[in-house]
Amino acid sequence: MNNCIGERNTRYFMAFLLWVASFYTNTYNYFISNKKVKLNIAGSLLDESQVRSVVEEIKQVITASSTRKRERAERAKAKDFDAEEGELLKEENEQEEELFDQVGDCLGTLIKTFKASFLPFFDELSSYLTPMWGKDKTAEERRIAICIFDDVAEQCREAALKYYDTYLPFLLEACNDENPDVRQAAVYGIGVCAEFGGSMFRPLVGEALSRLDVVIRHPNAKHSDNVMAYDNAVSALGKICQFHRDSIDAAQGTTLFIVLMPTQVSPYVAVLAFSASTEVIYSMKIINTILPVN
């Protein structure tokens, strides 16, 4: 991590980080959002000590948020708790979710910028992030935790394999979460792990296919709320066909993938799907199975 920021800018940036800890939820949102902008602009210019300062602030933000949530839960149990205060708590909870979204974006930026070099910091953050996968957490917290692991798996590739034993069981379970945004993040992660996980993912191919099948065959899979999860599930199926064809009935799986392939809802996913299907077909030499020659 090279330090190319001038001394004055460094002092300003560090002071900016320290300000974050002295504000409540709505102010946290403002400063965390601006921190994300600064990271996008100056990310690769930060040295290790500055990245550590960002990580320490994120720890403080998560800890403070958890404390505020416990306090609100206690307030909700009070005998004099009324509907008006209930609306205030609802608004505060929504602000808290916005805060976590910004935290997720900040971590995503750091992971994408520093890739495997960031993993020691990710290890430090694991004890803060792992509880966010719990069923007692909000859907937004679960989604953000999944997206952070997706980023780690996608950006760090082989270096991230050591996390698969810990996080893949959570990811598989989340594929069938009742919240469509959580499902979408989870099935996207399955596709990433299928592509980069190699032998670490292979023993889980069968369970992954079962989980994806539930998403794909859901009666309302193509409803507007669910369609992004559907598209990403089909894309993940394609990656399993491409990278783990020895573990499945490849011809049948690839034919199903092409039949289901998304082409209308998500142009980005459609492009990836077409690319993957072309590679699968040619690498497996099964063109005659799918497209009979006249």
Secondary structure, DSSP 8 states (H G I E B T S, - for coil): ----S-HHHHHHHHHHHHHHTTS-HHHHHHHHHHHHHHHHHHGGG--HHHHHHHHHHHHHHHHHHHHHHHHHHHHHTSTT--HHHHHHHHHHHHHHHHHHHHHHHHHHHHHHHHGGGGHHHHHHHHHHHGGGGSTTS-HHHHHHHHHHHHHHHHHHGGGGGGGHHHHHHHHHHHTT-SSHHHHHHHHHHHHHHHHH-GGGTGGGHHHHHHHHHHHHT-TTTTSTTTHHHHHHHHHHHHHHHHH-GGGS-HHHHHHHHHHH---SS-HHHHHHHHHHHHHHHHHHT-HHHHS---
